[in-house]
Amino acid sequence: MPVSDFPENPFVVNADDLAKLDAIREALLDPSPRRIGRLDQWGLADTYETNAEVATYRELSIAMADGTMIDASLSIPRNLAPGQTVPAVVLPAPLINIGHRAYLGMFPRLALGGYAVLAYSQRGLAASGGEIHVAGPQDVSDATEIINSLVQIDGVDAERIGFFGSSYGAGTSLLAAAKDRRIKVVAGTSAWGDLFASLYENGTRHLKAFEALVQLFGEERCSKEFRGIIEKIRNNNVDDEVREFAAERSPRTHLSAYNDAATPIMLTTAWHETIFSVPAVIDLFTNLAGPKSLLVQVGDHGNGELAGLAGLLSKPTEMAYRWLDHHLGGNAGDGRTPRFGVRSEYMHNLLSDLFHDSWQDYALSRKRLHLAGPVAGQRDAQLVEGEPQSGWTRAVKATGRDTEVVVAPKLVQTGLAERMGLPHVYKTDGIDRELAAIWTTAPLTQPMRVQGDLELRVTVKPRAMDATIVAYLLDCDPATGKAHIITNAPYTVTNQQAGQASTVTFPLQPAHYVLAQGRVLQLVIGTHDQFFADANSVPTSLEITSPVGAESYLDIPLSPLD
């Protein structure tokens, strides 16, 4: 399925999946032969027949202290002996219009594993009342009230409560755990670590992703406070109020709470995540002092766990079952002890599976490649080892138009295509060299891998006071000019006067990528990408230079493939 055939809304549930979820819900509520039989067309009849034998299921509304009704569903194991208790898992919903129903496919595994399960839609989302606060203090307070209701149910062990969430549900779970120590373990897939870093990278707004989320929330359902933040971000008024709003909703802000409680936390993200900051998730993971696990996969936001949420196999959900079992004593997983540390896939091999004890062990040491001028007769410049290269200048026009290379042609779906083995192909020969400058290595003499953190330094001299550049690192076939993206990052320069040169050093997104012999690395620097809000006053131009003492370079964790 080509990316062009994906729906425009990256978070939409298609009609077939919605029909399946409706049939599952009906079978859970009424496990009669007729309802269960309907699931045969998806091969799910036996699963939900067994589920009905071991657990009850019902839907309910839970009243919060302010009268807001929270829409939820509850599964409790059957035939508990007097005094017998079971662990419980709470599932706050991902950001999707079906709310907590997104987790219906997980109920049988958790029920068979001996868990009580309570899934709910946060206030303002799906069928829940109230306004959306974006995992703010009100949502954290709601999570505590949800737990208060859960522990009143016979058989629920108040000392064995865990949270699992995807995306918005992951953030809600992490923030709730920072405030309520009854939450003994968290598994968060497609999580965020720092909300501000996700909105504002290197002085550049992630406006396309932000607007997609606002559309999904439904602006009319957002709280007055959040609506004010939305307008400030749209108008590039990123002030202390915006920073404080984001900080309060960032798990990284609450590190001391996790570390004081030694809360076991499992996190997952993706190399080409377009919604939340990958470096911030890695930073959160690195600074956790308790039991911790990090999975980084091929693809984009929510891609990795998609099958698992539907009740099929996926690395994120299988890891989550093991994580919950290990810390709560259930049996939803395969019985194996969870792995701690870093687990990863490399692009674009979904069968790859690598393990390291920490991010420090995982990331390779970096090699410095210098940005140089072009060889006589060639239109592109060189990316070389050896001595720093100074004295060259590359001029780039800013017209407000994308080049051939962009972060992702479509949010989320481009990454999903990567997971299907169809990474987007960029035709670098078609890049307008007036709109972007390009540096290229010599063809690789052996297979290589990029594994870890990258950093770029360049000097930018805009004609105006402010300017935005976007850097992309590509894996290119020199014979065809066709390439795949490895990583990227924007940077916005803010000067006191027009024409001022600024040397800037900034990280690119971390990466794990295997390069074949004969390929070349290509660094492309342009001035516009649909993904970002740029600061360029078009039409204008800027120069990228390499002055003596501040020579331009790319630090890259590049090593021969073992």
Buried (B, 14 or more C-beta within 10 A) or exposed (E): EEBEEBEEBBBBBEEEBBBBBBBBBBBBEEBEEEBBEBBEEBEBBEBBBEBBEBBBBEBEEBEBEEEBBBBBBBBBBEEBEEEEBBBBBBBBBBBBBBBBBBBBBBBBBBBBBBBBBBBBBBBBBBBBBBBBBBBBEBBBBBBBBBBBBBBEEEBBBEEBBBBBBBBBBBBBBBBBBBBBEBBBBBBBBBBBBBBBBBBBBBBBBBBBBBBBBBEBBEEEBBBEBBBBBBEBBBEEEBEEEBBEBBBBBBBBBBBEBBEEBEBBBBBBBBBBBBBBBBBBBBBBBBBBEEBBBBBBBBBBBBBBBBBBBBBEEBBBBBBBBBBBBBBBBBBBBEEEEBBBBBBBBBBBEBEBEEEBEBBEEBBBEBBBBBBBBBEEEEEBBBBBEEEBBBEBEBEBBBBEBBBBBBBBBBBBBBBBBBBBEBBBEBEBEEBEBEBBBBBBBEBBEEBBBBBBBBBBBBBBBBBBBBBBBBBBBBBBBBEEBBBBBBBBBBBBBEBEEBEEBBBBEBBBBBBBBBBEEEBBBBBBBBBBBBBBBBBBBBEBBBBBBBBEEBBBBBBBBBBEBE
